[in-house]
Amino acid sequence: MDIVPLLLARIQFTASLSFLALFMALSLALSWMLLFFKLCAHRTGRPGWTAAYRFWVRFFALSFVLALAAALPVLIQLGSLWPGLMDKIGNVAGPLIGFGVLSVFILKSCFLGVMLFGQRRVSAGAHTLAVFMVALGQAATLFWVLALQSWVQTPAGATLIDARYQVYDWRAVIFNPSFGWNLGLMALWSALAAAFLILGVTALQALRRRLDEGERCAFKAALVAAAAASLLQGPVLDGAGRVMAEHQPAKAAAAAGYWKSGAEPAWALFGWPDARAQATRAELALPGVGEAWLGRDAQGLYQGLDKFSGMQPPVAATFWTLRAVMLLGLAMLAVSLLTLAFTARRGLDPSLLPRWWLRMVVAMLYAGGLAVLAGGVFSVAGMQPYAVNATITQSEVLGTASVPVLAASLAGYLALYAALLAAFNGMLFHAARYGVVPVRKPGGLSP
């Protein structure tokens, strides 16, 4: 078949999924961070925690709206780009998508309004309960989305009968082999995305003026979250890599740059994978490293990419997105731990950091978000050419849209996403410089 429509469909769907993943991650982590601010305000009585809540709740609301908007193109593209997919996996995907949509509906209709607009109209306890329920709803939505996303990577609990998946064990479908690790990674990357956003904005404010108590409180919470999440990345990535080696050996070989089956395992740190030459050019590798992240055949031999001729994922994209995740993870670990060390004896006060280090923290503002994007691209690209691992290929379920239509829609979506990201950044930097409009009491003056 013509590869151009398939390539355009892959790029469009990957871009839409990545945009959705970014704002789902931000809204998830910010919702729990806001709950922490509320609980600290109740426990300590310090107005700084309330000020931190009031500043960052605006960005949670914007992230939530953008995540909700980003979900629509993904659902549309499931029918327009891959019209044959739901016919084959609808018995699995339909209920999982339905539960995800139901979680959003309950969240939006019952608690989000109270959280965003009811702080001065209900009791403090009732408002905190609403914040908790919103955070719980965000987690539930992500749970169902990741259950489906993990299932297509490691399908379990269902079997193909007459070219359609039939479910025989819903527990196995939901808690498939990769689900727990994917959930752990998404939770950590979400925490890092929100934490470094808060750290970067607060560092930018510290470069311009004296920080208030709310900004210092937000910085402390974000710094501890960033350090903890950075430290946990290593073991969770290791567990996810072991599951990938067992269930997705082609993806594991592409991630490692491992071409020849049976050769001594070596983890390629850098290099340029060349699919035509079936080799990695200018390779810098660590011999004897990475065995746990490589699949084995029935004889116990390590499986290289030569075992998957014609069914290899895009090796360069898989190879480099994983290294982007790892480099970003190491950078976030170093910055968070060093910032923690610099401020540990000073009450974690960012205003006492040297200006050159504050600029370093500002430069890391988007590091967590970039890790979410790189991880999403790695997950999607590494599955190719499959839509459901080892059973259904993307070419089987590809629609009939022409190349001009696909190219135009791709350009439109990319322009839309770029505009939305620019608007989000514009609001972020405007608020960092000028603050936000305070909430006014009904019939009274703003505080």
Phi, psi and chi 1 to 4 in degrees:
 res  aa     phi    psi   chi1   chi2   chi3   chi4
   1 MET       -  161.6   68.4  175.7  -60.6      -
   2 ASP   -66.4  126.1 -171.3   -6.7      -      -
   3 ILE   -78.7  -20.9 -166.8   63.0      -      -
   4 VAL   -63.6  -49.4  176.3      -      -      -
   5 PRO   -58.6  -39.6  -22.8   33.8      -      -
   6 LEU   -63.6  -42.8 -178.7   59.3      -      -
   7 LEU   -64.5  -44.6  178.8   61.4      -      -
   8 LEU   -63.7  -40.0  -69.3  173.8      -      -
   9 ALA   -64.1  -41.3      -      -      -      -
  10 ARG   -62.4  -45.4  -74.7  171.5  172.7  173.4
  11 ILE   -63.4  -44.5  -65.2  172.4      -      -
  12 GLN   -62.9  -45.6 -174.4  177.9  143.1      -
  13 PHE   -69.0  -38.5 -164.9   59.3      -      -
  14 THR   -64.5  -41.6  -59.3      -      -      -
  15 ALA   -62.6  -42.7      -      -      -      -
  16 SER   -67.6  -42.7  -63.5      -      -      -
  17 LEU   -63.7  -39.3  -81.3  176.5      -      -
  18 SER   -65.8  -42.5  -60.6      -      -      -
  19 PHE   -62.9  -42.7 -170.4   79.4      -      -
  20 LEU   -62.3  -45.9  172.5   61.0      -      -
  21 ALA   -61.3  -39.8      -      -      -      -
  22 LEU   -60.8  -48.7  173.8   61.3      -      -
  23 PHE   -83.2  -22.9  -75.1  101.8      -      -
  24 MET   -65.3  -41.7  -80.2 -166.1   70.8      -
  25 ALA   -63.6  -46.2      -      -      -      -
  26 LEU   -64.0  -45.8  -86.7  177.1      -      -
  27 SER   -66.3  -35.9   59.4      -      -      -
  28 LEU   -63.1  -53.4  170.5   71.2      -      -
  29 ALA   -67.7  -39.2      -      -      -      -
  30 LEU   -65.6  -34.2  -75.9  174.3      -      -
  31 SER   -62.8  -42.5   66.0      -      -      -
  32 TRP   -73.5  -33.2  -72.0   99.0      -      -
  33 MET   -64.9  -39.6 -167.4   74.3   75.5      -
  34 LEU   -65.6  -38.5  -69.3  171.0      -      -
  35 LEU   -61.8  -40.5  176.4   62.5      -      -
  36 PHE   -61.9  -42.3  178.4   76.6      -      -
  37 PHE   -59.9  -43.3  -66.6  163.0      -      -
  38 LYS   -63.5  -44.3  -70.4  -73.7  -65.3 -179.8
  39 LEU   -65.1  -39.4  -67.0  174.6      -      -
  40 CYS   -65.2  -37.4  -73.4      -      -      -
  41 ALA   -63.0  -40.9      -      -      -      -
  42 HIS   -65.7  -41.9  -79.0  -55.0      -      -
  43 ARG   -73.8  -41.7 -176.4  176.4   61.9   85.4
  44 THR   -98.8  -24.9   65.4      -      -      -
  45 GLY    74.1    6.7      -      -      -      -
  46 ARG   -79.0  130.4  -68.5  171.7   55.8 -175.4
  47 PRO   -67.7  -17.3   24.3  -33.8      -      -
  48 GLY   -61.1  -38.1      -      -      -      -
  49 TRP   -67.7  -36.7  -68.6  110.1      -      -
  50 THR   -66.9  -39.3  -59.1      -      -      -
  51 ALA   -64.0  -39.5      -      -      -      -
  52 ALA   -63.5  -41.7      -      -      -      -
  53 TYR   -60.6  -47.0  172.9   87.0      -      -
  54 ARG   -66.4  -31.4  -70.8  178.0  177.9  169.8
  55 PHE   -72.2  -50.1 -177.5   88.7      -      -
  56 TRP   -84.0  -12.9  -73.7  101.5      -      -
  57 VAL   -66.3  -27.5   72.8      -      -      -
  58 ARG   -62.3  -39.9  -86.2   78.0  172.1  177.7
  59 PHE   -78.5  -27.9  -62.0  101.3      -      -
  60 PHE   -62.9  -46.3  161.6   76.1      -      -
  61 ALA   -60.7  -43.0      -      -      -      -
  62 LEU   -65.9  -41.8 -177.6   56.8      -      -
  63 SER   -63.6  -40.1  -61.8      -      -      -
  64 PHE   -62.6  -44.9  176.5   83.9      -      -
  65 VAL   -64.3  -42.3  169.7      -      -      -
  66 LEU   -66.6  -37.3  -71.2  174.7      -      -
  67 ALA   -65.4  -41.0      -      -      -      -
  68 LEU   -64.1  -42.7 -163.8   62.2      -      -
  69 ALA   -66.4  -36.5      -      -      -      -
  70 ALA   -70.9  -23.4      -      -      -      -
  71 ALA   -69.3  -29.3      -      -      -      -
  72 LEU   -64.8  -48.0  -64.0  178.1      -      -
  73 PRO   -59.7  -36.1  -24.7   34.4      -      -
  74 VAL   -63.2  -46.0  172.8      -      -      -
  75 LEU   -64.3  -39.7  -66.6  175.0      -      -
  76 ILE   -64.1  -43.4  -69.0  169.9      -      -
  77 GLN   -69.7  -25.4  -71.0  166.7   18.9      -
  78 LEU   -59.5  -32.6  -79.4  173.3      -      -
  79 GLY   -91.9  -30.0      -      -      -      -
  80 SER   -89.7  -41.1   61.4      -      -      -
  81 LEU   -85.2  -38.5  -62.2  178.9      -      -
  82 TRP  -125.0   62.8  -40.8  108.1      -      -
  83 PRO   -63.3  -23.3   23.1  -34.1      -      -
  84 GLY   -85.7   -7.5      -      -      -      -
  85 LEU   -71.8  -47.5 -177.3   58.8      -      -
  86 MET   -65.9  -27.4  -68.5  -55.6  -69.3      -
  87 ASP   -63.8  -31.6 -179.0   59.0      -      -
  88 LYS   -89.2  -34.6  -65.6  179.2  179.4  -65.3
  89 ILE  -118.3   12.9   69.1  167.4      -      -
  90 GLY   -58.9  -33.0      -      -      -      -
  91 ASN   -65.7  -25.3  -68.4  -32.7      -      -
  92 VAL   -92.8  -51.0  175.7      -      -      -
  93 ALA   -71.4  -36.3      -      -      -      -
  94 GLY   -56.3  -54.7      -      -      -      -
  95 PRO   -62.4  -37.5  -25.6   36.5      -      -
  96 LEU   -67.1  -43.2  -62.8 -179.2      -      -
  97 ILE   -64.8  -39.7  -67.0  173.9      -      -
  98 GLY   -60.6  -43.3      -      -      -      -
  99 PHE   -66.0  -36.8  -78.6  123.5      -      -
 100 GLY   -63.5  -45.3      -      -      -      -
 101 VAL   -64.3  -40.1  171.8      -      -      -
 102 LEU   -62.3  -40.0 -177.9   62.6      -      -
 103 SER   -61.1  -43.7  -60.4      -      -      -
 104 VAL   -63.9  -42.0  173.6      -      -      -
 105 PHE   -63.2  -46.4  175.8   76.0      -      -
 106 ILE   -62.7  -43.9  -65.9  174.4      -      -
 107 LEU   -58.8  -48.8  158.4   69.7      -      -
 108 LYS   -71.0  -42.8 -176.3  176.7  179.2 -179.9
 109 SER   -78.9  -28.3   62.1      -      -      -
 110 CYS  -102.6  -37.3  -61.9      -      -      -
 111 PHE  -125.6  -26.5  -59.0  104.3      -      -
 112 LEU   -64.5  -40.1 -173.6   63.3      -      -
 113 GLY   -61.7  -41.3      -      -      -      -
 114 VAL   -64.0  -41.3  177.5      -      -      -
 115 MET   -63.4  -45.6  174.4 -175.0  177.4      -
 116 LEU   -82.7  -32.5  -62.8 -178.5      -      -
 117 PHE  -124.3   -0.9  -52.6  111.0      -      -
 118 GLY  -109.8   12.8      -      -      -      -
 119 GLN   -60.6  -35.9 -174.4  172.9    3.8      -
 120 ARG   -98.7    6.5  -62.3 -175.8 -178.5  -84.2
 121 ARG  -114.4  -11.9  -66.6  172.5  172.1   82.7
 122 VAL  -127.6  170.1  -61.2      -      -      -
 123 SER   -68.0  161.0   68.0      -      -      -
 124 ALA   -61.1  -39.7      -      -      -      -
 125 GLY   -65.3  -41.9      -      -      -      -
 126 ALA   -65.5  -38.5      -      -      -      -
 127 HIS   -68.2  -40.5 -171.0 -100.6      -      -
 128 THR   -63.0  -38.9  -58.6      -      -      -
 129 LEU   -61.9  -40.4  176.5   62.2      -      -
 130 ALA   -63.3  -41.1      -      -      -      -
 131 VAL   -62.7  -41.8  175.7      -      -      -
 132 PHE   -62.5  -43.2  169.4   71.2      -      -
 133 MET   -67.5  -33.9  -66.9  -54.8  -63.4      -
 134 VAL   -65.2  -44.9  167.3      -      -      -
 135 ALA   -62.3  -40.8      -      -      -      -
 136 LEU   -64.8  -40.1 -166.8   62.7      -      -
 137 GLY   -64.8  -38.6      -      -      -      -
 138 GLN   -61.5  -43.0  -70.7  -70.2   99.3      -
 139 ALA   -65.7  -38.8      -      -      -      -
 140 ALA   -65.0  -41.4      -      -      -      -
 141 THR   -60.9  -46.6  -57.8      -      -      -
 142 LEU   -63.0  -36.4 -178.6   67.1      -      -
 143 PHE   -55.8  -49.6  177.7   93.8      -      -
 144 TRP   -71.3  -36.9  -63.4  113.8      -      -
 145 VAL   -64.0  -44.8  170.3      -      -      -
 146 LEU   -70.6  -29.8  -80.3 -179.0      -      -
 147 ALA   -60.6  -43.0      -      -      -      -
 148 LEU   -71.0  -45.0  176.7   57.0      -      -
 149 GLN   -62.1  -37.1 -172.3  -98.2   -9.5      -
 150 SER   -73.5  -35.9  -59.6      -      -      -
 151 TRP   -63.3  -40.5 -179.4   84.5      -      -
 152 VAL   -67.0  -22.1  -61.7      -      -      -
 153 GLN   -82.8  -40.5  -64.9 -176.2   60.5      -
 154 THR  -133.2   73.6   53.2      -      -      -
 155 PRO   -62.5  133.9   20.3  -30.0      -      -
 156 ALA  -151.3  157.9      -      -      -      -
 157 GLY    76.8    6.4      -      -      -      -
 158 ALA  -148.7  155.4      -      -      -      -
 159 THR  -136.5  150.9 -173.1      -      -      -
 160 LEU   -78.6  121.5  -89.9  174.5      -      -
 161 ILE  -130.9  118.0  -60.0  175.8      -      -
 162 ASP    54.4   45.2  -64.5  -30.5      -      -
 163 ALA    67.6   16.3      -      -      -      -
 164 ARG  -132.1  140.2  -67.1 -179.0  179.8  178.1
 165 TYR   -76.8  131.4  -91.0  100.8      -      -
 166 GLN  -117.2  130.0  -56.1  -66.2  -24.5      -
 167 VAL   -83.5  132.6  176.8      -      -      -
 168 TYR  -120.3  -10.0   60.5   84.5      -      -
 169 ASP  -153.8   99.5 -174.4  -10.6      -      -
 170 TRP   -67.1  -32.0  -86.8  108.6      -      -
 171 ARG   -61.4  -42.2 -178.8 -176.7  -66.8  -87.8
 172 ALA   -69.7  -33.3      -      -      -      -
 173 VAL   -62.1  -50.8  166.9      -      -      -
 174 ILE   -70.7  -50.3  -63.8  170.6      -      -
 175 PHE   -95.7   56.5  -60.8  102.1      -      -
 176 ASN   -70.0  169.6   57.5   78.7      -      -
 177 PRO   -56.0  -33.4  -28.4   35.6      -      -
 178 SER   -96.1   -4.4   63.4      -      -      -
 179 PHE   -62.3  -50.1  171.9   73.4      -      -
 180 GLY   -59.9  -42.9      -      -      -      -
 181 TRP   -69.6  -40.6  -62.5  110.2      -      -
 182 ASN   -64.1  -39.3  -72.8  -20.1      -      -
 183 LEU   -63.5  -42.6 -176.7   63.0      -      -
 184 GLY   -62.7  -44.3      -      -      -      -
 185 LEU   -63.8  -43.4  -76.1  173.7      -      -
 186 MET   -65.5  -38.5 -168.6   61.6  178.9      -
 187 ALA   -63.7  -42.9      -      -      -      -
 188 LEU   -67.3  -45.3  -67.4  176.5      -      -
 189 TRP   -66.4  -34.2  -71.8  -22.5      -      -
 190 SER   -62.8  -46.4  -61.2      -      -      -
 191 ALA   -60.7  -41.0      -      -      -      -
 192 LEU   -69.0  -38.6  -71.2  168.0      -      -
 193 ALA   -61.1  -47.4      -      -      -      -
 194 ALA   -71.4  -41.5      -      -      -      -
 195 ALA   -64.0  -46.0      -      -      -      -
 196 PHE   -73.1  -26.1  -86.6   90.7      -      -
 197 LEU   -63.5  -46.5 -169.0   72.0      -      -
 198 ILE   -65.8  -44.1  -65.3  172.9      -      -
 199 LEU   -60.7  -45.4  -68.8  175.1      -      -
 200 GLY   -65.7  -43.6      -      -      -      -
 201 VAL   -64.3  -42.7  167.8      -      -      -
 202 THR   -66.2  -39.7  -50.3      -      -      -
 203 ALA   -63.6  -38.5      -      -      -      -
 204 LEU   -63.3  -40.9 -174.5   62.3      -      -
 205 GLN   -65.1  -38.2  -68.1  168.8  -33.8      -
 206 ALA   -66.6  -28.1      -      -      -      -
 207 LEU   -71.8  -23.1  -73.0  168.7      -      -
 208 ARG  -101.6  -29.6  -68.9  174.1  172.2  166.7
 209 ARG  -161.1  177.5   55.8  173.8  171.7   75.5
 210 ARG   -75.4  134.6 -170.4 -179.9 -172.6   88.5
 211 LEU   -78.2  146.3  -64.2  177.8      -      -
 212 ASP   -90.8  177.5   60.4   31.8      -      -
 213 GLU   -65.6  -37.7 -174.3 -176.4    3.3      -
 214 GLY   -62.3  -40.7      -      -      -      -
 215 GLU   -67.5  -37.8  -69.0  156.0   -9.1      -
 216 ARG   -68.0  -38.4  -69.6 -166.1  -63.6  -88.7
 217 CYS   -63.6  -44.9  -72.8      -      -      -
 218 ALA   -62.2  -39.5      -      -      -      -
 219 PHE   -62.8  -44.6 -174.3   90.1      -      -
 220 LYS   -59.6  -48.9  -66.9  176.0 -174.7  178.7
 221 ALA   -62.5  -43.7      -      -      -      -
 222 ALA   -66.6  -37.1      -      -      -      -
 223 LEU   -65.0  -44.4 -179.8   56.2      -      -
 224 VAL   -64.2  -42.5  173.2      -      -      -
 225 ALA   -63.3  -41.4      -      -      -      -
 226 ALA   -64.5  -43.1      -      -      -      -
 227 ALA   -65.7  -44.7      -      -      -      -
 228 ALA   -64.3  -46.1      -      -      -      -
 229 ALA   -66.0  -37.5      -      -      -      -
 230 SER   -63.1  -41.2  -63.5      -      -      -
 231 LEU   -67.0  -33.1  -73.5  168.4      -      -
 232 LEU   -80.9  -13.1  -70.8  171.7      -      -
 233 GLN   -58.9  -42.2  -79.8 -173.2  104.8      -
 234 GLY   -57.6  -58.1      -      -      -      -
 235 PRO   -63.7  -33.1   16.6  -29.3      -      -
 236 VAL   -71.7  -40.1  177.9      -      -      -
 237 LEU   -61.8  -38.9  -84.6  171.4      -      -
 238 ASP   -62.8  -45.8  177.4   65.1      -      -
 239 GLY   -63.7  -41.2      -      -      -      -
 240 ALA   -64.7  -37.0      -      -      -      -
 241 GLY   -66.1  -36.4      -      -      -      -
 242 ARG   -67.4  -40.3  -68.6  171.9 -174.7  -89.1
 243 VAL   -66.2  -40.4  171.6      -      -      -
 244 MET   -60.6  -42.0  176.2 -179.6   66.1      -
 245 ALA   -62.5  -36.6      -      -      -      -
 246 GLU   -76.1  -40.6 -179.9 -179.8   -4.9      -
 247 HIS  -105.5  -20.5  -64.1  -84.9      -      -
 248 GLN  -133.4   66.9  -63.3  176.1  -75.0      -
 249 PRO   -62.7  -31.4   20.9  -32.6      -      -
 250 ALA   -66.5  -42.8      -      -      -      -
 251 LYS   -64.1  -39.7 -178.8  178.5  178.2 -179.1
 252 ALA   -64.0  -42.0      -      -      -      -
 253 ALA   -66.4  -40.1      -      -      -      -
 254 ALA   -65.3  -40.2      -      -      -      -
 255 ALA   -63.6  -34.2      -      -      -      -
 256 ALA   -88.8  -12.3      -      -      -      -
 257 GLY    67.2   39.4      -      -      -      -
 258 TYR  -104.6  111.4 -176.4   70.1      -      -
 259 TRP   -99.2  -44.3  -62.5   92.2      -      -
 260 LYS  -101.8  117.5  -54.5  -62.4 -178.4 -176.6
 261 SER   -61.5  141.5  -61.2      -      -      -
 262 GLY    84.1  -12.1      -      -      -      -
 263 ALA   -71.4  164.8      -      -      -      -
 264 GLU   -61.4  128.4  179.3 -173.3    3.0      -
 265 PRO   -60.7  137.5  -20.7   31.7      -      -
 266 ALA  -147.2  135.2      -      -      -      -
 267 TRP   -97.0  114.6 -177.9  -99.7      -      -
 268 ALA   -78.1  113.1      -      -      -      -
 269 LEU   -70.5  -48.2  -66.6  175.8      -      -
 270 PHE  -139.5  169.8  -62.1  101.8      -      -
 271 GLY   141.1  175.1      -      -      -      -
 272 TRP  -120.6  107.0 -175.3 -104.0      -      -
 273 PRO   -65.4  127.7  -18.1   31.0      -      -
 274 ASP  -114.3  103.7 -172.6  -22.0      -      -
 275 ALA   -66.1  -31.8      -      -      -      -
 276 ARG   -68.2  -43.7  -69.0 -173.7  177.7 -179.1
 277 ALA   -82.5   -9.7      -      -      -      -
 278 GLN    53.1   49.0  -64.7  -72.4  -73.0      -
 279 ALA  -157.7  162.6      -      -      -      -
 280 THR  -105.5  116.6  -57.8      -      -      -
 281 ARG   -80.0  147.0  -58.3 -174.9 -176.5  -81.8
 282 ALA    51.8   44.7      -      -      -      -
 283 GLU   -77.5  136.5 -179.5 -177.7   60.0      -
 284 LEU  -118.3  106.8  174.4   61.6      -      -
 285 ALA  -123.6  157.2      -      -      -      -
 286 LEU  -106.7  105.3  -63.8  175.5      -      -
 287 PRO   -63.6  145.5  -19.8   32.3      -      -
 288 GLY    72.3   13.5      -      -      -      -
 289 VAL  -115.4  141.7  174.7      -      -      -
 290 GLY    97.7   11.4      -      -      -      -
 291 GLU   -57.8  -39.3  -62.5   96.2  -30.2      -
 292 ALA   -67.3  -19.2      -      -      -      -
 293 TRP  -100.3   14.7  -78.4   27.0      -      -
 294 LEU  -118.9  139.7  -73.6  173.5      -      -
 295 GLY   -76.2  158.7      -      -      -      -
 296 ARG  -126.3  151.5  -60.5 -165.6 -172.6 -153.1
 297 ASP   -89.2 -172.9   59.7   18.6      -      -
 298 ALA   -63.8  -24.6      -      -      -      -
 299 GLN   -89.4    0.4  -72.0   72.0   43.1      -
 300 GLY    86.4    6.8      -      -      -      -
 301 LEU   -83.4  143.3  -63.9  176.5      -      -
 302 TYR   -67.0  137.2  -65.9  106.6      -      -
 303 GLN   -94.7  119.1  -67.8 -179.4  -76.8      -
 304 GLY   -96.4  179.3      -      -      -      -
 305 LEU   -67.4  -20.1  -73.9  162.7      -      -
 306 ASP   -65.7  -18.5   57.2  -18.9      -      -
 307 LYS   -75.2  -12.9  -73.8  -83.1 -169.8  178.7
 308 PHE  -123.3   40.3  -51.9   96.8      -      -
 309 SER   -57.4  127.9  178.5      -      -      -
 310 GLY    84.0  -12.9      -      -      -      -
 311 MET  -127.2   25.1  -58.9  -61.4  -74.8      -
 312 GLN   -78.3  144.8  -65.2  176.6   -0.3      -
 313 PRO   -71.9  168.6   26.4  -33.1      -      -
 314 PRO   -64.3  104.2   20.0  -29.7      -      -
 315 VAL   -65.1  -44.7 -178.9      -      -      -
 316 ALA   -61.9  -44.4      -      -      -      -
 317 ALA   -64.5  -42.8      -      -      -      -
 318 THR   -65.4  -44.5  -52.7      -      -      -
 319 PHE   -61.1  -50.0 -177.9   91.0      -      -
 320 TRP   -79.7  -31.7  -83.5  111.9      -      -
 321 THR   -67.3  -34.9   49.3      -      -      -
 322 LEU   -65.1  -41.7  177.7   60.1      -      -
 323 ARG   -68.1  -31.4  -84.4  139.2 -166.8   85.3
 324 ALA   -63.7  -42.8      -      -      -      -
 325 VAL   -60.2  -44.5  167.8      -      -      -
 326 MET   -68.3  -41.3  -62.9  174.3   72.6      -
 327 LEU   -65.8  -42.8  -73.6  172.8      -      -
 328 LEU   -63.4  -39.9  -74.2  166.5      -      -
 329 GLY   -62.4  -43.6      -      -      -      -
 330 LEU   -65.4  -40.1  -70.5  172.7      -      -
 331 ALA   -64.8  -43.0      -      -      -      -
 332 MET   -66.2  -37.9  -71.4 -173.6  -74.0      -
 333 LEU   -62.0  -46.4  176.5   63.8      -      -
 334 ALA   -64.4  -46.2      -      -      -      -
 335 VAL   -67.0  -42.7  169.1      -      -      -
 336 SER   -67.0  -43.9   59.6      -      -      -
 337 LEU   -69.1  -39.7  -68.9 -176.5      -      -
 338 LEU   -68.3  -38.4  -73.9  173.6      -      -
 339 THR   -64.7  -39.4  -55.7      -      -      -
 340 LEU   -62.6  -41.9 -162.1   61.8      -      -
 341 ALA   -66.8  -39.9      -      -      -      -
 342 PHE   -65.8  -31.7  -70.2  158.5      -      -
 343 THR  -108.8   -0.4   58.7      -      -      -
 344 ALA   -59.7  -37.3      -      -      -      -
 345 ARG   -89.9    3.3  -63.4 -177.1  179.7  179.8
 346 ARG  -121.0   24.1  -55.5  174.6 -178.4 -179.2
 347 GLY    69.3   25.5      -      -      -      -
 348 LEU    56.3   37.4  -56.9 -177.5      -      -
 349 ASP   -87.8  114.2 -172.1  -11.2      -      -
 350 PRO   -69.8  -22.5   25.9  -34.4      -      -
 351 SER   -66.6  -16.0   59.7      -      -      -
 352 LEU   -92.1   -1.4  -59.6  177.1      -      -
 353 LEU   -75.0  147.1  -70.9  167.8      -      -
 354 PRO   -63.5  152.1   19.8  -29.7      -      -
 355 ARG   -63.5  -33.7  -66.6 -176.6   68.2   83.4
 356 TRP   -67.2  -32.8   65.6  -89.6      -      -
 357 TRP   -77.0  -34.4 -170.9 -104.7      -      -
 358 LEU   -59.9  -38.3  -73.5  172.4      -      -
 359 ARG   -65.3  -35.4  -66.6 -170.6 -177.6   95.3
 360 MET   -63.1  -42.7  175.2   67.8   73.7      -
 361 VAL   -65.0  -39.8  176.6      -      -      -
 362 VAL   -61.7  -39.7  172.2      -      -      -
 363 ALA   -63.6  -22.9      -      -      -      -
 364 MET   -92.9    9.4  -65.3  -68.0  -68.8      -
 365 LEU   -53.7  -40.2 -172.2  147.6      -      -
 366 TYR  -100.2    9.2  -61.3  114.9      -      -
 367 ALA   -61.1  -44.4      -      -      -      -
 368 GLY   -65.3  -41.4      -      -      -      -
 369 GLY   -63.1  -39.7      -      -      -      -
 370 LEU   -64.8  -34.5  -70.2  173.0      -      -
 371 ALA   -65.0  -39.1      -      -      -      -
 372 VAL   -61.3  -46.1  172.9      -      -      -
 373 LEU   -64.4  -45.3  -66.5  175.9      -      -
 374 ALA   -65.1  -40.0      -      -      -      -
 375 GLY   -65.0  -37.6      -      -      -      -
 376 GLY   -66.2  -43.3      -      -      -      -
 377 VAL   -65.0  -40.1  174.0      -      -      -
 378 PHE   -60.3  -43.9  172.3   77.3      -      -
 379 SER   -63.4  -45.3  176.5      -      -      -
 380 VAL   -74.3  -46.2  174.7      -      -      -
 381 ALA   -65.7  -38.5      -      -      -      -
 382 GLY   -67.2  -19.5      -      -      -      -
 383 MET   -78.5  -24.4  -86.9 -166.2   61.4      -
 384 GLN   -60.5  145.1  -64.2  172.0   14.2      -
 385 PRO   -89.1   16.9   34.4  -36.3      -      -
 386 TYR   -94.0  146.0  -67.9  105.3      -      -
 387 ALA   -91.6  -34.8      -      -      -      -
 388 VAL  -127.3  124.3  177.9      -      -      -
 389 ASN   -51.0  124.4 -175.2   42.5      -      -
 390 ALA    68.3    6.0      -      -      -      -
 391 THR  -129.1  -50.1   56.4      -      -      -
 392 ILE  -119.6  122.3  -59.4  171.5      -      -
 393 THR   -88.6  157.7   64.2      -      -      -
 394 GLN   -66.2  -34.3  -67.8  176.3  -26.2      -
 395 SER   -64.9  -27.9   57.8      -      -      -
 396 GLU   -66.4  -32.5  -69.7  179.2   63.8      -
 397 VAL  -111.1    6.8  -63.3      -      -      -
 398 LEU   -66.7  141.1 -178.7   65.9      -      -
 399 GLY   -76.3 -174.4      -      -      -      -
 400 THR  -106.6   12.8   57.7      -      -      -
 401 ALA   -61.2  143.0      -      -      -      -
 402 SER   -77.2  165.7   64.1      -      -      -
 403 VAL   -60.9  -46.7  170.3      -      -      -
 404 PRO   -58.8  -39.9  -25.3   35.2      -      -
 405 VAL   -65.6  -44.5  169.8      -      -      -
 406 LEU   -64.6  -41.0  -72.6  170.5      -      -
 407 ALA   -65.5  -42.2      -      -      -      -
 408 ALA   -66.0  -43.0      -      -      -      -
 409 SER   -66.9  -37.3   61.5      -      -      -
 410 LEU   -62.0  -46.5  172.4   60.3      -      -
 411 ALA   -61.2  -40.3      -      -      -      -
 412 GLY   -64.3  -45.2      -      -      -      -
 413 TYR   -64.2  -43.3  -82.5  119.1      -      -
 414 LEU   -63.2  -40.3  -68.3  178.3      -      -
 415 ALA   -63.8  -41.8      -      -      -      -
 416 LEU   -63.1  -46.8  174.5   62.5      -      -
 417 TYR   -64.3  -38.9  -64.3  150.9      -      -
 418 ALA   -63.1  -41.3      -      -      -      -
 419 ALA   -65.5  -41.7      -      -      -      -
 420 LEU   -66.4  -39.7  -68.9  174.7      -      -
 421 LEU   -65.0  -40.3  -74.0  170.4      -      -
 422 ALA   -63.7  -40.3      -      -      -      -
 423 ALA   -64.9  -42.1      -      -      -      -
 424 PHE   -61.2  -45.8 -179.0   85.5      -      -
 425 ASN   -64.8  -38.8  -74.8  -30.9      -      -
 426 GLY   -61.6  -43.9      -      -      -      -
 427 MET   -64.8  -39.8  179.3  179.2  172.8      -
 428 LEU   -61.4  -49.6 -176.1   71.2      -      -
 429 PHE   -73.6  -30.6  -73.4  110.5      -      -
 430 HIS   -65.1  -44.8 -176.6  -84.8      -      -
 431 ALA   -66.5  -36.5      -      -      -      -
 432 ALA   -62.9  -32.3      -      -      -      -
 433 ARG   -87.6  -42.2 -174.3  164.6 -173.1  172.8
 434 TYR  -111.8   -5.8  -59.6  108.4      -      -
 435 GLY    81.3 -172.3      -      -      -      -
 436 VAL  -119.5  158.6  -65.3      -      -      -
 437 VAL   -68.6  123.9  178.0      -      -      -
 438 PRO   -67.0  153.8   24.2  -32.6      -      -
 439 VAL   -73.9  132.6  178.0      -      -      -
 440 ARG   -96.9  136.2  177.6  171.4  -64.3 -178.2
 441 LYS   -68.1  144.9  -65.2 -179.1 -179.9  179.8
 442 PRO   -59.4  122.7  -21.3   32.4      -      -
 443 GLY    73.8    8.6      -      -      -      -
 444 GLY  -129.4 -171.5      -      -      -      -
 445 LEU   -94.9  150.4  -62.4  176.0      -      -
 446 SER   -68.3  149.2   59.4      -      -      -
 447 PRO   -72.6      -   24.3  -32.7      -      -
